[in-house]
């Protein structure tokens, strides 16, 4: 049986490796996204679950009606690309509206803002921040809640001042968004 001191020594020796793999695990994309895009399947939009109703018709169209996402398409093979296009359009419209107040608040507090913010379809992370102050956000975040989207933006904004996940980084994140842990937990819940 290992002593606490021995365990601490191993953790200290492997700290960078642990952080790297912890980050990799945390930034993995949503397991929820493995969908078949068929009638009756449940899909998320802004944190709410909707039941997909597919009808074959003359038009390609996606609408939300109550608890349903209604998809009219010319043939059923169009459902997935139509839904992906709809998510992309919604993300491009709504995510900037959701994150702008967070970016403005960060700028007013710390006098720094991103060079560029873009939305991308990312497979393995929710967001990223480059050393050139360019922030990318995952389009799939449109499936989560507004508070989760705000958390991811805050997470990336903090990298403008701390390009790592050190103690100082998490202190900054906590100072800027005290409830980030709860938001992160919600993101993990919605997107797993």
Buried (B, 14 or more C-beta within 10 A) or exposed (E): EEEEEEEEEEEEEEEEEEEEEEEEEBBBBBEBEEBEBEEEBEBBBBBEEBBBBBEEEEEBEBEBEEEEBBBBBEEBEBBBEBBBEBBBEBBEEBBEEBBEEBBEBBBEEBEEBBEEBEBBEBEEBBBBBBEEBBBBBBBBBBBBBBBBBBBBBBBBBBBBEBEEBEEEBBEBBEEBBEEBEEBBEBBEEBBE
